[in-house]
Amino acid sequence: MSQAVLGGKANLEKAAVQRLERGSNPTLKTLIKVAHALEVPAAALLQFD
């Protein structure tokens, strides 16, 4: 999925998605938006196994 598509699904700017990929610390609200866009539980984005 491209950054633009994910941004659109999560209602985020493409630049916000780029910052996430570079390792910025998202707010809980942003994390939940991305999780919904990816159709996964937010907790799945926090697992570092």
C-alpha positions as a Python dict, from the first residue, in 0.01 Angstrom:
ca = {
    (1, 'M'): (0, 0, 0),
    (2, 'S'): (140, 339, -92),
    (3, 'Q'): (184, 624, 153),
    (4, 'A'): (-82, 823, -30),
    (5, 'V'): (-334, 538, -15),
    (6, 'L'): (-269, 474, 354),
    (7, 'G'): (-294, 845, 425),
    (8, 'G'): (-626, 860, 244),
    (9, 'K'): (-767, 560, 429),
    (10, 'A'): (-644, 692, 763),
    (11, 'N'): (-743, 1053, 691),
    (12, 'L'): (-381, 1163, 733),
    (13, 'E'): (-151, 1372, 517),
    (14, 'K'): (105, 1178, 314),
    (15, 'A'): (375, 1365, 509),
    (16, 'A'): (236, 1222, 835),
    (17, 'V'): (268, 870, 696),
    (18, 'Q'): (624, 948, 589),
    (19, 'R'): (708, 1067, 942),
    (20, 'L'): (570, 742, 1085),
    (21, 'E'): (787, 538, 849),
    (22, 'R'): (1091, 736, 961),
    (23, 'G'): (1018, 642, 1321),
    (24, 'S'): (843, 945, 1468),
    (25, 'N'): (630, 890, 1777),
    (26, 'P'): (263, 905, 1675),
    (27, 'T'): (-17, 1021, 1897),
    (28, 'L'): (-264, 758, 2012),
    (29, 'K'): (-523, 914, 1780),
    (30, 'T'): (-290, 871, 1481),
    (31, 'L'): (-205, 515, 1581),
    (32, 'I'): (-574, 427, 1597),
    (33, 'K'): (-640, 588, 1257),
    (34, 'V'): (-361, 385, 1098),
    (35, 'A'): (-478, 65, 1265),
    (36, 'H'): (-831, 115, 1134),
    (37, 'A'): (-698, 190, 786),
    (38, 'L'): (-495, -132, 794),
    (39, 'E'): (-785, -325, 947),
    (40, 'V'): (-577, -449, 1241),
    (41, 'P'): (-608, -392, 1616),
    (42, 'A'): (-402, -96, 1738),
    (43, 'A'): (-214, -334, 1971),
    (44, 'A'): (-78, -512, 1661),
    (45, 'L'): (113, -196, 1570),
    (46, 'L'): (282, -195, 1910),
    (47, 'Q'): (425, -546, 1902),
    (48, 'F'): (800, -557, 1846),
    (49, 'D'): (860, -933, 1817),
}
